[in-house]
Structures are given as C-alpha cells and as structure tokens.
Amino acid sequence: MELLRVKNLSKKLVVKGTPFMILDNISFEVKERDFVCIVGPSGSGKSSLLRMIARLDMPTGGAVEFSEDLGKDVVVSMIFQSFALFPWLTVTENVAIGLEAMNVVREERQRIVKRYIDIVGLNGFEDAYPKELSGGMKQRVGIARSLAVDPDLLCMDEPFSALDVLTAQGLRDEVLMLWQQSDLPPSAVLMVTHNLEEAVYMADRIIVMTPRPGKVSCEMTVDIPRPRDRKSPEFLDFVDQVFSKIV
C-alpha cells in the first residue's frame, strides 16, 4: 500500500533579495515496507526535502501527501545526524519527550519508554545524561525516541555520519534488524545519506538527485538479496552504478 506521495515539490529561498531554487519539481512515492535512500551531491536539497516530509519545513510549491487508507493521521518521526538530544534530560526523559507531546498517560509512557530502551540496548543507562554517553549511545537514544511514538514513516538524516566506522556499521545492522521485525515500527524508512555504500547496503530503492536545484535524476531498485556482502562483486558493481548516476 502506498504510504507517501511527494508531488511536484519545490522549495525556493530568498537570500538578500536574490531567489534561490533549492528543490525543483520533486515527485516520488514510498510504499509500506519500503526502505528508500536519497543520495545526491552536497547542496542538492536532500535534507531540506526530508524536513518537509517530516513536517519540519514547508514547500513553496507542490505537496506531500500521506495515505488516507491508514484510517488515522500518519505519524512521522525523525532521526538527526547531530543526535538532537536535550542535554538537561536523562535517557528516559529524552525517549519520553515525543510521548509527552502526544499526551500519552504516565503509566503507558513509562511502559513504552522501558520497552524501547531495552530494544536499543541501553539498559542500565536510563538515568544517564547525554554528556555521559558515547556517540553511538546517543544515537541509540535518538532511535528509541523515534520508534517510541510508533511512527508509520521513519525519516533519517545522515544518522550514522557522525560515528566511527565500526559503531556506524553496527548501528546500520541493528536498524535493519529492527525494521525487519513486523511487530515493530516503522512501516517504511526514508533516509538521506552521502555514503553510497551505505545506501546500497540498506535500501530497497535509491533515489538519485541532481545538483542544485535538486531534481530526481533516477530511481534504482536494489535487487541484491539480504544480508548483503559489502565486498561482493555484485555489491561493488551496484555502488559503481549509483556513483555513475551522480557524477
């Protein structure tokens, strides 16, 4: 079932009286159980696009439409590159922040928070503050916070780029493992990345964008069976194919 439709989306900024077109006529769809990565040159508007889909910014043209077939308001959550944790809140309080905004009652909120802290492996760190956590642990808090609100669509903006190589790969595998569990949210994932190997490793489909103003250059289906071997000729050849679409 189709979950998201981006229709002719555009974004224009005016800087000191000069207009700049950031995104121009972007259109694509995301279906349930999709894992879609958006790649493209720096400055092509990938993060701006993601922010508009996550309702953190507004387009100047076109529309972002969510399926009415779900019978409810579609919940979209976001994982940020910079972790975006509140430094004065504990792990538990950071994970609970979205549930509080949704007015979830205290007892249910505590149950949900505990569940997702357990799922991301932060047991024993419930009362720790962000300054006491490593980068990987901070991003685990961000993942738990995003999943706790039971999102239909999970948006991720360069979620592993601030981490060391080993931590990043471990979290990629964990995110894939969580996404593949049918009893856990989200229904679909939309991720922005500059790392082409990461896109091929994680995505079902890759949307390639042009330099500014960002347009959809092409969509590529990653038909490599999971789990994917990053050293296999098939994998490396697909990375080269994606690279050739960008340069």
KOLKE-354191 format. One record per residue (C-alpha): x, y, z negated. Coordinates in steps of 0.1 Angstrom, whole numbers, plus 5000, padded with zeros to 4 digits. Each point is the difference from the previous one (the first is absolute). Layout:
<torpas>
XYZ ...
</torpas>
This chain:
<torpas>
500050005000 501250355008 501050194969 501450335013 499850195033 502250305007 498550205028 501850275020 501750124968 502050325003 501950224975 501250365007 502050224976 500650375003 503450114987 500750385000 497350045026 501449735023 497849695005 501649664999 498249695011 501049724976 497649735013 498249995033 497049785009 500949694978 497649715003 500249644986 498149754979 500749794969 498149694993 499549804969 503149784992 502250225022 503550104990 500950295022 503350195001 500450355015 503550075013 501550295021 502750275000 500450224970 497650305002 497449815021 497350064973 499949644986 499650114964 497650285009 497849745018 500149774969 499150294977 496950085021 498949645000 500549994962 497950324997 502850214987 500050235029 497650115027 500349985038 499550305022 498449785027 498549665003 498849774972 500949724976 497049764998 499649714976 497649715006 496550034987 499749625001 501749984966 496850144984 502050234977 502550295000 503349875013 502750024974 503550115013 503050004977 503650125007 503549894991 502650275004 503750005008 500850214970 498049784975 497850294990 499749904964 499050234972 503250024978 498150074968 497849695004 500949644991 499949725025 496549914987 498850365003 501450045035 498349695012 496750104984 499950355015 497949915030 497649804980 499550294977 499250235029 497449745011 498550014965 500649634993 499049934964 502949954975 499749634994 499849915037 502850255008 502349824975 499249665014 500750115036 503250184990 501349704982 499249775029 502050215025 502950074977 500349624997 499649955038 502950235008 502249864973 500250294975 499149804969 501850154970 500350345016 496550124994 501150284976 503150105020 500250355016 501250045036 503450144989 500649664984 499449805032 502149915030 498950115035 498649655007 498050004968 498650355007 498849885034 498449704983 498050244979 499050185031 498849675016 498149914969 498350344998 499049985037 498649644997 498250074967 497350215017 499149705023 500850185033 498649905033 502950165018 503550044985 502250275015 503749994994 502450285010 503649875002 499449814968 503449824999 502350265015 501250144966 501049664988 503249805003 500149725027 499449704977 497250174980 498350125032 500049665015 498749844968 497150254999 499249955037 499649624993 497950074969 497750245018 499549755028 499349724975 497450224982 498450115032 499649635012 498149914968 496350025010 498950074964 502150324998 499550345017 500550165025 498049895031 502750175023 503350174997 501350305020 503750084995 502350275013 503649905004 503250115017 501449654996 499349805031 501149674985 497650074971 497150065024 500649685019 500549814968 496750114984 497550115027 497449825022 500050315022 502450295005 498850345012 502850195017 499850385001 501750255022 502150304989 498150314989 497350065008 499349644988 498049795024 499549625001 502549875025 498949644998 498849724976 501949684997 498749674985 502649824979 499249635008 503049864981 498849734975 500350084963 502249974980 502350185024 503749945003 501750345004 503149835016 498149805026 500550095037 496250055003 499950254972 503150195012 498650015035 496750154988 501950274980 501850095032 496750025018 498650244975 503250215001 499850025038 496550164996 501350284978 503250115016 
</torpas>
